[in-house]
């Protein structure tokens, strides 16, 4: 009957004034007519009747004819909705609505209330699953060592579940790399993990994990540079730049880095990165190393690709633009088919000479020292231009640009040992750690915002907890206070984990309290309630610290003390870290207020 109805009935019959009871009553009446006429056509076999006249069908068809919407509605309520209310522990105010469903409006009101309640319950269940997912991701990253390959798997699978979880994982991975870097430096494995999390999911990273050499490291660095070229300097871009430096130093430290092509290009790229961050002395040192190479005959195969360089200055942009314009005009005038010309490349040695002069000029401009332009360095640059057998268009234009615009510069201080520069300028993890922590906070905040969007009408989810921690750690107490006030009114406060990945965001007092809990019971980290700190507790602690540092009035401090006493009553005895933190916060306030009074 359903197969025939799906074919015979129009789509409007199913969709207009959608009413399950009405549709079922009409279909049951259709079945009754089939029984009256003893004719039920087979859907798949032509001329085949499923009902034999010998069947006794009178009682069945009479019952079907008597079915109306009122009777069927009551039957649905009795056999389905009442059981649904019993199974799901429905609130009494909703279940009482079904005591009287004699009219359509009463039934509709009851069903609407039941559906809304079930939707809220389902969303609350999903919200609790999000909290569990946060714990599972943090715990796995802490207990199971990350690799570049596992990061790809993590991000792929979590994105398939929900994109917000991949955002959360990226934040935890950044904190993981930062924590490990502080203890052991930015080792090769951590570099590969970071490159993968930053989105560079190419085969070189995985091969590089097993067969590290200068060519692979240089290729990864070049791809990182290309990603951030001409992009705004966001936190992620700065991380990629620092990671790019690390790969370049890694290329220089490889055993096979003696080839001049790798050696020169790695130093050139490092010089460019330091120049863009206004670290002119380091940039000049690496230019010196590139220019002092004994043999540049192999460098032609590894020219400087201008399209992957970050923005250096307007001069270089103008040079590349003029080179492209020259090639276009030349092709149009000669009416030739445009051949692929290398107009966006520079010779490594010549570019090193030019960039070194720019570094010296920038340094002297800062000191407001006027120097003659015809000095030893520029003369060497000019000789190098003259002696180069094959110049690119960019080389010529860049030389002309420097010769006309260079007005201030000073003699560079040359280091005696080339390799000492490489060892001296090893990638320091401190700047990178700070960037990773900042980016992690941005990702965690973005994750909180995504969750808040999905559950905004169900619960007030605070998104500023990690921003408050970051602001406090960097001494921005006023900003921290603004973020903290929103935490006090959360209808669904969540926990902040104290795994090593997250503990680096806390201050010394929280770190000490966490350490105390681990000293007393080293296995307590396995129990979530023992080593997590709630948003409420964290907000009260940060609020107290900021108020003390900003010297708030006794009245303001007394109000915060009342908040703490209320929070202490809310927490159960198994919330060890919460209770310890609140006790410490209460003690800090009492000591300070007694001193004032």
matplotlib code that plots the C-alpha trace (Angstrom):
import matplotlib.pyplot as plt

x = [0.0, 2.8, 4.6, 1.4, 0.7, 4.3, 3.7, 0.1, -0.2, 1.2, 4.1, 1.7, -0.5, 2.4, 3.8, 0.7, -0.6, 1.7, -0.1, 0.9, -2.5, -4.4, -2.1, -2.3, -6.1, -6.5, -4.1, -6.0, -9.2, -7.6, -6.6, -10.3, -11.5, -9.1, -10.5, -14.1, -13.5, -11.1, -8.5, -4.9, -2.7, 0.9, 3.3, 6.0, 4.0, 1.4, -2.1, -1.4, -3.9, -2.6, -6.1, -8.1, -11.9, -11.8, -10.3, -12.7, -12.1, -15.4, -14.4, -11.0, -12.4, -15.2, -12.6, -10.5, -13.5, -14.3, -10.7, -10.8, -8.3, -9.5, -9.3, -5.9, -4.5, -5.5, -4.0, -0.6, -0.6, -1.4, 1.0, 4.0, 3.9, 3.0, 5.7, 8.2, 7.4, 8.0, 11.3, 12.9, 12.0, 10.0, 9.3, 5.9, 4.9, 5.2, 3.7, 0.6, -0.1, -1.0, -3.6, -6.2, -5.6, -9.2, -8.7, -6.1, -4.7, -4.1, -2.4, -0.2, 0.8, 1.8, 3.8, 5.5, 6.6, 7.8, 9.8, 11.4, 12.4, 13.9, 15.9, 17.3, 18.2, 20.0, 21.9, 22.9, 24.1, 26.2, 27.6, 28.7, 30.3, 32.2, 33.6, 34.6, 36.2, 38.3, 39.5, 40.2, 42.2, 44.3, 44.9, 45.9, 48.4, 49.8, 50.1, 50.8, 53.8, 52.8, 54.4, 53.9, 52.0, 49.7, 49.0, 47.7, 45.5, 44.2, 43.3, 41.7, 39.5, 38.5, 37.5, 35.3, 33.5, 33.3, 35.7, 35.7, 37.6, 40.4, 40.7, 41.0, 43.6, 45.7, 45.8, 46.8, 49.5, 50.9, 51.1, 52.6, 55.4, 55.9, 56.2, 58.7, 60.8, 61.3, 62.7, 64.7, 64.8, 63.2, 64.3, 63.7, 60.7, 59.0, 59.7, 58.0, 55.0, 54.7, 55.0, 52.2, 49.9, 50.6, 49.0, 52.0, 50.9, 53.3, 55.4, 58.7, 57.8, 57.2, 60.3, 62.3, 61.3, 63.4, 66.1, 67.0, 69.3, 69.9, 67.9, 64.7, 65.0, 65.6, 62.5, 60.4, 61.7, 61.0, 57.4, 56.9, 58.3, 56.0, 53.0, 53.7, 54.9, 53.0, 50.6, 49.7, 51.9, 49.4, 50.5, 50.4, 52.5, 55.1, 55.2, 55.8, 58.6, 60.3, 59.8, 61.2, 64.4, 64.7, 64.5, 67.2, 69.5, 68.8, 69.8, 73.1, 73.9, 73.3, 76.4, 75.6, 75.2, 78.7, 77.4, 77.6, 74.1, 72.5, 74.8, 74.3, 70.6, 70.0, 72.0, 70.2, 66.8, 67.9, 69.2, 65.8, 63.9, 66.1, 66.0, 62.1, 62.1, 64.7, 67.5, 70.0, 73.2, 72.1, 70.9, 74.2, 76.1, 74.2, 74.7, 78.4, 78.4, 76.6, 78.8, 82.1, 81.5, 84.5, 82.6, 79.3, 79.3, 76.7, 74.4, 72.8, 70.6, 69.4, 68.6, 66.6, 62.9, 61.4, 57.8, 58.5, 60.2, 58.3, 57.9, 61.4, 60.8, 59.3, 62.6, 62.5, 58.8, 59.4, 62.3, 60.2, 57.3, 59.6, 61.1, 57.7, 56.7, 59.9, 59.2, 55.6, 56.5, 59.4, 57.1, 54.4, 56.9, 58.7, 55.4, 56.8, 55.1, 55.9, 58.6, 59.0, 61.6, 63.2, 62.2, 61.3, 64.7, 67.9, 71.4, 72.3, 75.7, 74.5, 71.4, 73.6, 75.8, 72.7, 71.0, 74.1, 74.4, 70.7, 71.3, 74.2, 72.2, 69.3, 71.6, 73.2, 69.9, 68.8, 71.9, 71.4, 75.0, 75.7, 78.3, 79.7, 78.2, 81.3, 82.8, 84.4, 81.2, 79.5, 82.6, 82.7, 79.0, 79.8, 82.7, 80.6, 78.0, 80.7, 82.2, 79.0, 78.8, 75.0, 72.8, 69.1, 66.9, 66.2, 69.9, 70.5, 67.4, 68.2, 71.8, 70.5, 68.0, 70.6, 73.2, 70.7, 69.0, 71.9, 72.9, 73.7, 75.6, 78.5, 81.3, 80.1, 81.7, 83.0, 83.1, 86.3, 84.6, 81.7, 80.6, 80.5, 77.6, 75.7, 76.2, 75.6, 72.3, 70.8, 67.0, 66.2, 63.0, 62.0, 60.4, 58.8, 57.4, 55.8, 54.2, 52.9, 51.3, 49.7, 48.4, 47.1, 45.1, 43.7, 42.7, 41.2, 39.2, 38.0, 37.0, 35.0, 33.2, 32.3, 30.8, 29.0, 27.4, 25.9, 24.6, 23.9, 20.2, 20.8, 23.6, 25.8, 29.2, 32.1, 34.8, 37.3, 39.0, 42.2, 42.3, 42.1, 45.0, 47.1, 46.4, 47.3, 50.5, 51.6, 50.7, 47.6, 45.6, 42.8, 42.1, 42.2, 39.6, 37.3, 37.5, 37.1, 33.8, 32.1, 33.2, 31.2, 27.9, 28.5, 25.4, 27.6, 31.1, 33.7, 37.0, 40.5, 42.9, 46.3, 48.2, 51.7, 50.5, 48.1, 50.0, 52.5, 49.6, 49.1, 51.0, 53.4, 50.7, 48.5, 51.6, 52.6, 49.2, 49.1, 52.5, 51.4, 48.4, 50.8, 53.3, 50.5, 49.1, 50.9, 48.0, 45.5, 46.0, 43.9, 41.0, 39.5, 38.0, 41.3, 43.5, 41.1, 40.2, 36.8, 36.2, 34.5, 37.5, 39.9, 37.9, 37.9, 41.6, 42.5, 40.1, 41.7, 45.2, 44.3, 42.5, 45.5, 48.0, 45.7, 45.2, 41.4, 39.4, 38.6, 34.9, 35.7, 37.9, 35.3, 32.7, 35.2, 35.7, 32.0, 32.0, 34.8, 32.8, 29.8, 32.1, 33.6, 30.1, 29.4, 32.4, 32.3, 35.1, 36.6, 37.4, 40.9, 42.5, 39.4, 39.3, 43.0, 42.9, 39.9, 41.5, 44.7, 42.8, 40.8, 44.0, 45.6, 42.6, 42.4, 46.1, 46.0, 42.8, 44.1, 47.2, 45.2, 42.9]
y = [0.0, 2.4, 1.6, 2.3, 5.5, 6.8, 6.4, 7.5, 10.3, 13.7, 15.3, 18.0, 15.3, 14.4, 17.9, 20.2, 20.6, 17.9, 15.8, 12.3, 11.3, 12.6, 10.8, 7.5, 7.7, 8.2, 5.3, 3.0, 3.9, 3.1, -0.3, -0.8, -0.2, -2.7, -5.2, -4.3, -5.0, -7.9, -6.4, -5.7, -5.4, -6.7, -3.8, -5.8, -8.6, -7.5, -8.9, -10.4, -10.0, -10.4, -11.0, -14.1, -14.1, -17.0, -14.7, -13.5, -9.7, -8.2, -7.5, -6.0, -3.7, -2.5, -1.6, 0.3, 2.3, 3.4, 4.8, 8.6, 11.3, 11.6, 7.9, 7.5, 10.5, 9.0, 5.7, 7.4, 9.3, 6.1, 3.8, 6.1, 9.5, 8.2, 5.5, 8.2, 10.3, 7.4, 6.3, 9.7, 11.0, 13.9, 16.8, 16.7, 20.0, 18.6, 15.1, 16.7, 18.3, 14.9, 14.1, 15.8, 15.8, 15.9, 18.8, 19.3, 22.5, 20.7, 17.8, 20.2, 22.2, 19.0, 17.6, 21.0, 21.1, 17.5, 18.1, 21.3, 19.5, 16.6, 19.0, 20.7, 17.4, 16.3, 19.6, 19.3, 15.8, 17.0, 19.9, 17.3, 15.3, 18.4, 18.7, 15.1, 15.5, 18.3, 16.1, 13.2, 15.3, 16.9, 13.6, 11.8, 14.5, 14.4, 10.6, 9.5, 11.2, 13.3, 12.8, 14.5, 11.5, 11.3, 15.0, 14.5, 11.7, 13.7, 16.7, 14.7, 12.6, 15.5, 17.7, 14.8, 14.8, 18.6, 21.3, 22.9, 19.9, 20.3, 23.9, 22.7, 20.1, 22.6, 24.8, 21.8, 20.8, 24.3, 24.2, 20.7, 22.0, 25.1, 23.0, 20.5, 23.3, 25.0, 21.8, 20.4, 23.0, 22.9, 19.5, 18.0, 16.0, 19.1, 21.1, 18.5, 18.4, 22.2, 22.3, 19.7, 21.5, 24.8, 23.2, 22.0, 18.5, 17.6, 14.5, 16.2, 16.5, 12.8, 11.9, 14.4, 12.7, 9.7, 11.0, 14.5, 16.4, 19.9, 19.8, 18.6, 21.1, 23.9, 22.8, 22.9, 26.4, 27.6, 26.4, 28.0, 31.3, 31.1, 30.6, 33.8, 35.9, 39.1, 38.0, 40.1, 39.4, 37.5, 35.3, 32.2, 34.0, 34.9, 31.2, 30.1, 32.6, 31.4, 27.8, 28.7, 30.0, 26.8, 24.7, 26.9, 26.5, 22.8, 22.8, 24.5, 22.0, 19.0, 17.1, 17.6, 21.4, 22.0, 22.3, 26.0, 26.0, 25.0, 27.0, 30.3, 30.0, 29.1, 32.1, 34.4, 33.3, 33.8, 37.2, 38.2, 36.9, 38.8, 41.9, 42.0, 41.9, 44.8, 42.6, 44.1, 42.9, 39.2, 39.8, 41.3, 38.4, 35.9, 38.0, 37.9, 34.1, 33.8, 36.3, 34.8, 31.4, 30.3, 29.1, 30.3, 28.3, 25.9, 28.6, 29.3, 26.2, 27.6, 31.2, 33.3, 32.9, 36.4, 35.1, 33.2, 36.1, 38.1, 41.8, 43.3, 46.9, 48.9, 48.8, 45.0, 45.1, 47.8, 45.9, 42.7, 44.8, 46.5, 43.2, 41.8, 44.9, 44.8, 41.2, 41.9, 44.9, 43.0, 40.1, 42.5, 44.6, 41.6, 39.9, 36.6, 33.9, 34.6, 32.3, 31.5, 33.9, 34.0, 37.6, 36.9, 35.5, 37.0, 35.7, 34.5, 36.2, 39.6, 39.6, 38.9, 41.9, 44.1, 43.0, 43.5, 47.1, 47.7, 46.4, 48.7, 51.6, 50.9, 50.8, 54.1, 55.8, 55.0, 56.8, 59.8, 59.5, 60.7, 58.6, 58.8, 56.3, 55.2, 52.9, 49.5, 47.5, 49.2, 48.9, 45.2, 45.0, 46.8, 44.6, 41.5, 42.8, 43.3, 39.9, 37.9, 36.2, 36.0, 38.6, 38.4, 41.4, 41.7, 41.8, 44.8, 46.7, 46.1, 47.3, 50.5, 51.0, 50.6, 52.8, 55.7, 55.4, 54.5, 57.6, 56.4, 53.4, 52.3, 49.7, 46.3, 44.5, 41.2, 38.2, 36.1, 32.8, 32.0, 28.9, 30.8, 32.9, 29.8, 28.4, 31.8, 32.3, 29.0, 29.3, 30.4, 28.8, 31.7, 33.9, 30.9, 29.6, 33.0, 33.0, 29.4, 30.3, 33.4, 31.4, 28.6, 31.2, 32.5, 29.0, 28.1, 31.3, 30.6, 27.1, 28.5, 30.9, 28.1, 26.0, 29.1, 29.7, 26.2, 26.4, 30.1, 29.7, 26.7, 28.0, 31.1, 29.8, 32.0, 32.4, 34.7, 32.4, 31.8, 35.4, 36.4, 34.1, 35.5, 39.1, 38.5, 36.7, 39.7, 42.2, 43.6, 43.5, 45.9, 43.8, 40.6, 42.1, 42.9, 39.3, 37.8, 39.6, 37.6, 34.4, 35.1, 34.8, 31.6, 29.3, 26.4, 26.9, 24.5, 23.3, 24.4, 21.5, 21.4, 19.1, 20.3, 21.7, 24.1, 24.7, 27.0, 29.5, 29.7, 31.8, 30.4, 30.0, 27.7, 25.8, 25.3, 24.1, 21.6, 20.3, 19.9, 17.7, 15.6, 15.2, 14.0, 11.7, 11.2, 9.3, 12.1, 13.4, 10.5, 11.9, 14.9, 16.5, 16.5, 18.4, 20.6, 24.1, 25.5, 28.7, 30.2, 29.4, 30.7, 33.9, 34.6, 34.0, 36.2, 38.9, 38.9, 39.1, 41.9, 43.9, 43.5, 44.7, 47.6, 48.5, 48.4, 49.6, 47.5, 47.5, 46.0, 43.4, 42.5, 41.8, 39.5, 37.7, 37.1, 35.6, 33.3, 32.0, 31.3, 29.4, 27.3, 26.1, 25.2, 22.8, 19.2, 17.7, 15.9, 19.2, 19.4, 22.0, 24.2, 24.2, 24.7, 27.7, 29.3, 28.8, 30.5, 33.3, 33.8, 33.9, 36.5, 38.8, 38.5, 39.2, 42.3, 43.7, 43.2, 45.1, 48.0, 48.1]
z = [0.0, 0.8, -2.5, -4.5, -2.5, -3.0, -6.8, -7.1, -4.6, -5.6, -3.7, -2.4, -0.8, 1.4, 2.1, 2.2, 5.8, 7.1, 9.6, 10.5, 11.8, 8.8, 6.4, 8.3, 8.5, 4.8, 4.0, 6.4, 4.7, 1.3, 2.7, 3.9, 0.4, -1.0, 1.5, 0.6, -3.1, -2.3, -4.5, -3.4, -6.5, -6.2, -6.8, -8.6, -10.3, -12.8, -12.6, -9.2, -6.4, -2.8, -1.3, -1.8, -1.6, 0.8, 3.5, 6.3, 6.1, 7.2, 10.8, 9.8, 7.1, 9.5, 12.1, 9.5, 8.3, 11.9, 12.4, 12.5, 13.5, 17.1, 17.7, 16.0, 17.9, 21.2, 20.1, 19.3, 22.6, 24.6, 22.8, 22.1, 23.9, 27.4, 27.1, 25.9, 29.0, 31.3, 29.7, 29.5, 33.0, 31.6, 34.0, 35.6, 34.2, 30.6, 31.4, 32.9, 29.5, 28.2, 30.8, 28.6, 24.9, 23.8, 21.4, 18.7, 20.3, 23.6, 21.9, 19.9, 23.0, 24.8, 21.8, 21.2, 24.9, 24.8, 21.6, 22.9, 26.1, 24.2, 22.0, 25.0, 26.6, 23.4, 23.2, 26.8, 26.2, 23.2, 25.3, 27.9, 25.1, 24.0, 27.5, 27.5, 24.1, 25.4, 28.2, 25.9, 23.5, 26.2, 28.0, 24.8, 23.8, 27.4, 27.6, 23.9, 22.2, 19.2, 15.8, 12.4, 11.2, 14.2, 13.9, 10.4, 11.7, 14.6, 12.5, 9.7, 12.1, 14.4, 11.4, 10.2, 13.6, 14.0, 12.9, 16.4, 17.8, 15.2, 16.4, 20.0, 19.1, 17.2, 20.4, 22.6, 20.0, 20.1, 23.9, 23.7, 21.5, 23.6, 26.8, 25.3, 23.7, 27.1, 28.5, 25.6, 22.9, 19.5, 18.4, 14.9, 16.0, 17.5, 14.3, 12.2, 14.5, 14.4, 10.6, 10.3, 12.7, 10.9, 7.8, 5.8, 5.2, 2.4, 2.0, 2.7, 6.4, 6.8, 4.8, 6.7, 10.0, 9.0, 6.5, 7.6, 5.1, 4.1, 0.8, 2.5, 5.3, 2.8, 0.8, 3.9, 4.8, 1.3, 1.4, 4.8, 3.4, 0.4, 2.7, 4.7, 1.8, 1.5, 4.3, 7.3, 10.3, 12.4, 15.3, 13.0, 10.4, 13.0, 14.1, 10.6, 10.2, 13.4, 12.3, 8.9, 10.6, 12.6, 9.4, 7.7, 10.7, 10.6, 6.9, 7.7, 10.5, 8.3, 7.2, 3.5, 3.8, 2.5, -1.0, -1.9, -3.4, -0.1, 2.1, 0.2, -0.2, 3.5, 4.6, 2.1, 3.4, 7.0, 6.1, 4.6, 7.6, 10.0, 7.8, 7.8, 11.6, 11.7, 13.1, 10.8, 12.4, 12.2, 8.6, 7.7, 9.2, 7.1, 4.0, 4.7, 5.0, 1.7, -0.1, 1.2, -0.4, -2.3, -5.4, -6.6, -9.8, -8.3, -7.0, -10.4, -10.0, -6.7, -7.5, -5.1, -6.0, -5.3, -5.1, -1.9, -0.1, 2.5, 1.8, 2.3, 1.0, -1.8, -3.8, -4.3, -5.2, -7.7, -9.2, -9.7, -11.1, -13.6, -14.7, -15.3, -17.2, -19.3, -20.3, -21.2, -23.4, -25.0, -25.9, -27.3, -29.4, -30.9, -31.5, -30.2, -28.2, -24.6, -23.5, -19.8, -18.6, -15.2, -14.4, -10.7, -9.7, -8.3, -8.2, -4.7, -4.5, -5.9, -3.7, -0.7, -1.5, -2.0, 1.2, 3.2, 2.0, 2.9, 6.4, 6.9, 5.4, 7.7, 10.7, 9.9, 9.1, 12.6, 13.9, 11.5, 10.3, 6.7, 4.9, 1.4, -1.0, -2.7, -0.1, -0.1, 0.1, -2.7, -4.9, -4.2, -5.2, -8.4, -9.2, -8.5, -11.0, -13.6, -13.1, -13.2, -16.6, -16.8, -15.1, -14.5, -15.2, -11.5, -10.7, -12.9, -11.8, -8.1, -8.5, -10.2, -7.4, -4.7, -6.4, -6.7, -3.4, -1.1, 0.9, 4.3, 5.4, 7.6, 7.5, 8.7, 11.5, 10.0, 12.2, 12.1, 12.0, 9.6, 11.5, 14.8, 13.3, 12.6, 16.1, 17.7, 15.8, 16.6, 16.7, 20.2, 21.5, 23.8, 21.1, 19.5, 22.8, 23.4, 20.0, 20.4, 23.7, 22.2, 19.2, 21.5, 23.5, 20.2, 19.1, 22.5, 22.5, 19.0, 20.1, 23.0, 20.6, 18.2, 21.1, 22.4, 19.0, 19.0, 22.6, 23.0, 23.9, 26.1, 28.4, 28.8, 27.9, 28.7, 26.1, 27.8, 30.4, 28.5, 27.4, 31.0, 31.9, 29.1, 30.0, 33.7, 32.8, 30.7, 33.3, 31.7, 34.9, 33.7, 30.6, 32.8, 35.1, 32.2, 31.0, 34.5, 35.2, 32.4, 34.1, 37.2, 35.3, 33.3, 33.4, 32.2, 33.7, 32.4, 33.7, 32.8, 32.7, 34.5, 32.2, 31.6, 28.2, 30.1, 33.3, 31.4, 31.1, 34.9, 37.4, 40.0, 42.8, 40.6, 39.5, 43.1, 44.2, 41.3, 42.2, 45.8, 44.8, 42.7, 45.6, 47.9, 45.3, 42.0, 40.5, 41.1, 37.6, 36.4, 38.3, 36.5, 39.6, 41.5, 39.1, 37.1, 38.1, 37.3, 35.5, 38.6, 40.8, 38.2, 37.8, 41.5, 41.8, 38.9, 40.1, 43.5, 42.1, 39.8, 42.5, 44.9, 42.2, 41.2, 44.9, 44.9, 47.9, 50.9, 50.0, 46.6, 48.2, 50.8, 48.0, 46.3, 49.7, 49.9, 46.3, 47.4, 50.5, 48.2, 45.7, 48.5, 49.4, 45.8, 45.4, 46.6, 48.7, 45.7, 43.9, 45.6, 43.4, 43.4, 47.2, 47.6, 45.2, 46.9, 50.3, 49.1, 47.5, 50.7, 52.7, 50.4, 50.7, 54.5, 55.0, 52.6, 54.2, 57.7, 56.8, 55.4, 58.4]

ax = plt.figure().add_subplot(projection="3d")
ax.plot(x, y, z, "-o")
ax.set_aspect("equal")
plt.show()
